Amino acid sequence: MSARILIVDDVAANRIVQQARLAAAFYDAIPAAEGAACLDLAREERPDLVLLDLGLPDISGLEVLRRLRRDPVSRDVPVIALTASGTAEERLAAFAAGADDVMDRPANERVMLARLRNLLRVKAESEFPASEGLAIAGLAEAPVGFDPQGVIAVVGSDPANPLWSGLGAQVRDRLVMMSRREALADLAVGAAIPEVFILHDDGRNPSGTLRLLSELKSHQATRHAAVCVVGPAGEGDEAAMAFDLGADDAVGPGVTAEELALRTRGLLRRKRQSDRRRARMQDGLRMAMRDPLTGLYNRRCAAPQLQAIAARARAEGSQFAVMVMDLDRFKQVNDQHGHAAGDQVLVEVARRLTANLRETDVLARIGGEEFLAILPQSCMTVARRVAERLCQVMDDQPIRLHSGEELRVTVSIGVAVAGMAGEDSYAIEGLVEQADLALLESKGAGRNQVTYRRSAA
């Protein structure tokens, strides 16, 4: 599906030219001649980006910008402001009102399209719902009220350049001057990574600046850092290339310290928003895979891992073991000591099981007091030794509760080993069924013991 670009310009000829350019690049254009129409269309059409002329007849472009940013529907939509005057005051006002970039009219077509691609790519990467969209009434986290001081690295410039002293006076973050060699050397040694890199091109080696940009954006440690190119490599065709290489911003050599400070603050703000979105996504993935009480894998995550281990063992002709473990008389713990005590027991059991399995083994909590262990590359001899050790570590030492009470907890285990009786013994359903039957035998024989099945066939 093509991205939808809202074009806001009171001059019909300008709208027609922009529509033709965007259509040639396979974008869908939505034209608007006035600020009021822009605000209505932004809510109705939900565009992916707005090209906004600042000289509108009904509402000033700056006021339109402010209203777009106040509206929850449009506040995260990228906006490129276009100015005919090109004055420093108007540019600064546009950034302060919320513009993602400000371009002088007529804008370089290659740079414009590269900037469009850049901003649309950033928007697509941040499509994970914001926290307020996921919040449950009464349980939402408090909004972030304070961001710590950031570190901004200025790379490849003379520290005496007055632009940097002016920038330092405009931002509350710490500026660090470094050479290109130092920037790359820090990646090699794993040093602390700045949140924003400003790559200064003095005009002598623009291709070197772009190579450094590419290096920073491709390296694991810095690919999420914001990068701004300043200088000749930040305008014209080089700027278009910089955006396509992943630059978060690019600006020519005539930028003022005030404008660069606004751009840098915007980069830092968006970078931190992106970091928070990634953290929420990682938390969500972890919650989908992990049991929240014990931190072990859950049943949903264990199933595909069992399938993968079985497929690998079948291909290699090797054996692996499955253990189903159940705490003995766990209901009595909850009934006599409360569910909080039961939770403490489960957490301690999970810790002991984990400590007595290999890193390559898979351990999951698959029920209230039931656990599953998968042991790759394990024959019956290995499985027997491991299972008996797990029984022993539970029985040897009581579990101390927060109240000071000590509980003796034992575990019954059923073990089945795949790969001992031909191809059929690798069938997952039969293997787990055999381990379950072995567990029932352990329970019926008096608990606190291990029963073995030699194969799943």
Buried (B, 14 or more C-beta within 10 A) or exposed (E): EEBBBBBBBBEEEBBBBBBEBBEEBEBBBBBBBBBBBBBEBBEEEEBBBBBBBBBBEEBBBBBBBBBBBEEEEBEBBBBBBBBBEEEEEBBBBBBBBBBBBBBEBEBBBBBBBBBBBBBBEBBEEBEBEBBEEEEEEEEEEEEEEEEEEBBBBBBBBEEEBEBBEBBBEBBEBEBBBBEBEBBBEBBEEEEEBBBBBBBBBBEEBBEBBBEBBBBBBEBEBBEBBBBBBBBBBBBBEBBBBBBBBBBBBBBBBEBBBBBBBBBBBBBBEBBBBBEBBBEBEEEEEEEEBBBEEBEBBBEEBBBEBBEEBBEEBBEEEBBBBBBBBBBBEBEEBBEEBEEEBBBBBBBBBBBBBBEBBEEEBBBBBBEEBBBBBBBBBBBBEBBBEBBBEBBEBBBEEEBEBEEEEEBEBEBBBBBBBBBBEEEEBBBBEBBBBBBBBBBBBBBEEEBBBBBBBEBBB
